[in-house]
Amino acid sequence: MLTRLAYPCRKAKGSCGYEWGSGSADRQCGGAGLFALSYFLIARISRGQRPVIAFGVSYLLGMVTPISEIAIRLTDYPAPFMLASYMALLGGFLAMAAALSIFHRKRPAWTAIATLAVLGLITRIAIWGGTRDDLIYELAFQLPLALGFLLCSHTAFRTGKGQLNHTLAGLFLLSGLNFFIKPFVAAAVGSGQTARDYAGRQPLCRAERHLPLQALFRTAQ
């Protein structure tokens, strides 16, 4: 969910990055919007499926991230959109964890969800202005996002039964572990000196292109 799609235009000098057009963010936003609309329509048509509204809310939150990254490129005051992009991404993950519980008629882990939301906000503010591509900075940046995915994995495994739910839990687990790998990739290949650089340039190195989870390495930075 909400991973950047490769949209190479031309290789940037002195780096392994490729510039990419705003069409990438447009497609992310459009895709998330279609998913959200689908869930809302299902809930509207079938009263017994009302809990799927929670999945729609998760995707609506996620839509804020690509919209914010477009705004980062267009404004002289990117700070609010940088914070909105990060918190919306984290919020989408946490809303997905809540949605999984609601779908199975279980009480969401509100305490864990609220704790991770506060942790993410405090962490993002604490590292504000830090050195991008520094390993400590990148680890701090990705930790709340990784924990959000791991909460989704735990929720899927705890609330659902059967192979399908266990498979979903495994996929969430892999995605969460990926966020622990991203800092080392960013430190090695770079992600841009500023958020605007990252929003306008997509790292796409030869080594990364051959990784099985290549798309996940391009999740919003």
Long-range contacts (C-beta under 8 A, 24 or more apart in sequence): 1-32, 1-59, 1-62, 1-92, 1-96, 2-28, 2-32, 2-62, 2-65, 2-66, 2-89, 2-92, 2-219, 2-220, 3-28, 3-215, 3-216, 3-218, 3-219, 4-28, 4-202, 4-215, 4-218, 4-219, 4-220, 5-215, 5-218, 6-202, 6-204, 6-218, 7-202, 8-202, 8-204, 12-201, 15-190, 15-201, 16-189, 16-190, 16-203, 16-204, 16-205, 16-206, 17-190, 17-192, 17-201, 17-202, 17-203, 17-204, 18-201, 18-202, 18-203, 18-204, 19-200, 19-201, 19-202, 20-200, 20-201, 20-202, 22-70, 22-73, 24-66, 24-202, 25-66, 25-67, 25-69, 25-70, 26-66, 26-70, 28-63, 28-65, 28-66, 29-63, 29-66, 29-67, 32-59, 32-60, 32-62, 32-63, 32-66, 33-59, 33-60, 33-63, 35-59, 36-60, 36-63, 51-99, 51-102, 51-103, 51-105, 52-99, 52-103, 54-95, 54-98, 54-99, 54-102, 54-103, 55-96, 55-99, 55-103, 57-95, 57-99, 58-92, 58-95, 58-96, 58-98, 58-99, 59-92, 61-88, 61-91, 61-92, 61-95, 62-88, 62-89, 62-92, 63-88, 64-88, 64-91, 65-89, 65-92, 65-220, 66-220, 69-199, 69-220, 70-199, 72-195, 72-196, 72-199, 73-196, 73-199, 73-200, 78-195, 78-196, 82-195, 83-124, 85-195, 85-220, 86-120, 86-124, 86-141, 86-220, 87-117, 87-120, 87-121, 87-124, 89-145, 89-219, 89-220, 90-116, 90-117, 90-120, 90-144, 90-145, 90-148, 91-117, 93-145, 93-148, 93-149, 93-151, 93-152, 94-148, 94-151, 96-152, 97-148, 97-151, 97-152, 97-155, 100-152, 100-155, 100-156, 100-159, 100-160, 101-155, 101-159, 103-159, 104-159, 104-160, 106-159, 108-155, 109-151, 109-155, 112-151, 113-151, 116-144, 116-147, 116-148, 116-151, 119-144, 119-147, 120-144, 120-145, 120-148, 132-186, 132-191, 132-192, 132-193, 132-194, 132-198, 133-186, 133-187, 133-190, 133-191, 134-187, 135-183, 135-184, 135-187, 138-182, 138-183, 138-184, 138-186, 138-187, 138-191, 139-180, 139-183, 141-183, 141-221, 142-179, 142-180, 142-182, 142-183, 143-179, 145-179, 145-219, 146-176, 146-177, 146-179, 146-180, 147-176, 148-176, 149-173, 149-175, 149-176, 149-179, 150-176, 152-176, 174-213, 175-213, 175-216, 178-213, 178-216, 178-217, 179-219, 181-217, 182-216, 182-217, 182-219, 185-217, 186-221, 191-221, 192-221, 195-221
